[in-house]
Amino acid sequence: MRRLLLVILASAAFAAFAAAQPKAVGLRVGNYGVDVSYENYAGENDFLEFELGLDNVFNSEAFHFDGIYNFMIAHPDWTAEGQWGFYVGPGASVAVWDNGENENVVYAGLLGNVGLEYIFDFPLQFSLSLRPRLMFGDGKIRRNGLLTLGLGVRYMF
Protein backbone atom coordinates (compact mmCIF):
# COMPACT_ATOMS: atom_id res chain seq x y z
CA MET A 1 0.00 0.00 0.00
CA ARG A 2 2.86 2.37 0.80
CA ARG A 3 4.46 1.69 -2.59
CA LEU A 4 1.19 2.43 -4.36
CA LEU A 5 0.83 5.68 -2.43
CA LEU A 6 4.45 6.61 -3.23
CA VAL A 7 3.91 5.89 -6.95
CA ILE A 8 0.72 8.00 -6.98
CA LEU A 9 2.46 10.90 -5.21
CA ALA A 10 5.49 10.72 -7.52
CA SER A 11 3.22 10.61 -10.59
CA ALA A 12 1.22 13.62 -9.34
CA ALA A 13 4.43 15.58 -8.65
CA PHE A 14 5.80 14.77 -12.11
CA ALA A 15 2.52 15.78 -13.75
CA ALA A 16 2.43 19.06 -11.80
CA PHE A 17 6.03 19.86 -12.77
CA ALA A 18 5.39 19.04 -16.43
CA ALA A 19 2.20 21.11 -16.48
CA ALA A 20 4.02 24.10 -14.99
CA GLN A 21 6.20 24.42 -18.08
CA PRO A 22 4.41 26.15 -20.99
CA LYS A 23 4.61 24.25 -24.26
CA ALA A 24 3.58 24.82 -27.86
CA VAL A 25 3.23 22.57 -30.89
CA GLY A 26 2.55 23.52 -34.49
CA LEU A 27 3.95 24.11 -37.96
CA ARG A 28 6.61 26.37 -39.43
CA VAL A 29 6.31 26.99 -43.17
CA GLY A 30 9.35 28.46 -44.86
CA ASN A 31 10.95 29.15 -48.18
CA TYR A 32 12.54 25.68 -48.20
CA GLY A 33 9.83 23.47 -46.72
CA VAL A 34 7.58 22.60 -43.80
CA ASP A 35 8.57 21.81 -40.21
CA VAL A 36 6.67 20.26 -37.33
CA SER A 37 7.61 22.46 -34.39
CA TYR A 38 7.67 21.93 -30.61
CA GLU A 39 8.57 24.54 -28.01
CA ASN A 40 9.22 24.06 -24.32
CA TYR A 41 10.04 27.01 -22.09
CA ALA A 42 13.28 26.83 -20.14
CA GLY A 43 12.93 29.34 -17.37
CA GLU A 44 10.85 32.50 -17.28
CA ASN A 45 11.29 33.70 -20.89
CA ASP A 46 13.83 31.53 -22.74
CA PHE A 47 12.67 28.47 -24.64
CA LEU A 48 13.88 25.38 -26.43
CA GLU A 49 12.62 24.79 -29.96
CA PHE A 50 12.77 21.44 -31.77
CA GLU A 51 11.73 20.96 -35.37
CA LEU A 52 11.49 18.03 -37.73
CA GLY A 53 11.13 19.21 -41.28
CA LEU A 54 10.92 18.29 -44.91
CA ASP A 55 12.85 20.45 -47.34
CA ASN A 56 11.40 20.77 -50.82
CA VAL A 57 8.26 18.93 -49.70
CA PHE A 58 6.93 18.00 -53.15
CA ASN A 59 10.22 16.42 -54.27
CA SER A 60 11.08 14.87 -50.87
CA GLU A 61 14.61 16.12 -51.40
CA ALA A 62 15.61 16.20 -47.73
CA PHE A 63 14.60 16.11 -44.11
CA HIS A 64 16.21 17.71 -41.09
CA PHE A 65 16.07 17.95 -37.31
CA ASP A 66 16.86 21.26 -35.61
CA GLY A 67 17.36 22.05 -31.94
CA ILE A 68 17.59 25.70 -30.84
CA TYR A 69 17.93 27.47 -27.49
CA ASN A 70 16.18 30.85 -27.86
CA PHE A 71 16.82 33.83 -25.60
CA MET A 72 13.88 36.24 -25.28
CA ILE A 73 15.49 39.67 -25.59
CA ALA A 74 12.46 42.00 -25.53
CA HIS A 75 8.70 42.13 -24.96
CA PRO A 76 7.50 45.28 -26.75
CA ASP A 77 4.15 46.61 -25.59
CA TRP A 78 2.67 47.28 -29.03
CA THR A 79 -0.90 46.13 -28.35
CA ALA A 80 -3.29 46.23 -25.41
CA GLU A 81 -4.03 42.51 -25.75
CA GLY A 82 -1.67 39.63 -26.42
CA GLN A 83 2.09 39.59 -26.01
CA TRP A 84 4.91 40.36 -28.46
CA GLY A 85 8.43 38.98 -28.17
CA PHE A 86 11.81 39.27 -29.93
CA TYR A 87 14.16 36.31 -29.58
CA VAL A 88 17.55 35.08 -30.81
CA GLY A 89 19.33 31.82 -30.31
CA PRO A 90 21.99 29.35 -31.40
CA GLY A 91 21.24 25.81 -32.45
CA ALA A 92 22.38 22.65 -34.17
CA SER A 93 20.97 20.78 -37.13
CA VAL A 94 21.25 17.34 -38.70
CA ALA A 95 19.94 16.81 -42.22
CA VAL A 96 19.82 14.18 -44.94
CA TRP A 97 19.92 15.53 -48.50
CA ASP A 98 19.89 13.86 -51.89
CA ASN A 99 23.22 14.74 -53.52
CA GLY A 100 21.73 14.69 -57.02
CA GLU A 101 23.12 11.25 -57.81
CA ASN A 102 20.34 9.37 -55.97
CA GLU A 103 22.53 9.07 -52.90
CA ASN A 104 21.58 10.45 -49.49
CA VAL A 105 24.24 12.44 -47.67
CA VAL A 106 24.11 13.27 -43.97
CA TYR A 107 24.98 16.84 -43.07
CA ALA A 108 25.48 18.37 -39.63
CA GLY A 109 25.92 21.98 -38.74
CA LEU A 110 25.15 25.08 -36.78
CA LEU A 111 22.28 27.49 -37.15
CA GLY A 112 21.08 30.73 -35.68
CA ASN A 113 17.58 31.98 -35.11
CA VAL A 114 16.20 35.54 -35.04
CA GLY A 115 12.46 35.88 -34.58
CA LEU A 116 9.41 37.89 -33.67
CA GLU A 117 6.40 36.24 -32.06
CA TYR A 118 2.88 37.23 -31.07
CA ILE A 119 0.93 35.26 -28.47
CA PHE A 120 -2.80 35.89 -28.47
CA ASP A 121 -4.94 36.02 -25.30
CA PHE A 122 -6.11 32.52 -26.26
CA PRO A 123 -3.62 29.65 -26.76
CA LEU A 124 -2.37 30.53 -30.26
CA GLN A 125 1.05 31.84 -31.26
CA PHE A 126 2.32 33.29 -34.56
CA SER A 127 6.02 33.74 -35.27
CA LEU A 128 8.26 34.98 -38.05
CA SER A 129 11.86 33.80 -37.95
CA LEU A 130 15.04 34.04 -39.99
CA ARG A 131 17.61 31.23 -39.76
CA PRO A 132 21.13 31.32 -41.11
CA ARG A 133 22.47 27.78 -41.40
CA LEU A 134 25.97 26.37 -42.02
CA MET A 135 25.94 22.65 -42.85
CA PHE A 136 28.90 20.30 -43.39
CA GLY A 137 28.89 16.83 -44.94
CA ASP A 138 30.44 14.68 -47.63
CA GLY A 139 33.61 16.76 -47.38
CA LYS A 140 31.88 19.99 -48.42
CA ILE A 141 29.68 22.83 -47.24
CA ARG A 142 25.99 22.69 -48.20
CA ARG A 143 25.21 25.85 -50.19
CA ASN A 144 21.45 25.32 -50.71
CA GLY A 145 19.24 26.44 -47.81
CA LEU A 146 21.79 28.64 -46.06
CA LEU A 147 19.15 31.21 -45.09
CA THR A 148 15.54 30.29 -44.36
CA LEU A 149 12.60 32.54 -43.59
CA GLY A 150 9.62 30.91 -41.90
CA LEU A 151 6.16 31.64 -40.57
CA GLY A 152 5.13 29.58 -37.55
CA VAL A 153 1.68 28.83 -36.15
CA ARG A 154 1.56 26.97 -32.84
CA TYR A 155 -1.04 25.88 -30.32
CA MET A 156 0.04 26.54 -26.73
CA PHE A 157 -0.86 24.17 -23.92
Buried (B, 14 or more C-beta within 10 A) or exposed (E): EEEEEEEEEEEEEEEEEEEEEEBBEBBBBBEBBBBEBBBBBEEEBBBBBBBEBBBBBEEEBBBBBBBBBBBBEEEEEEEEEBBBBBBBBEBEBBBBBBEEEEEEBEBEBEBBBBBBBBBEEEEBBBBBBBBEBEBEBEEEEBEEBBEBEBEBBBEBE
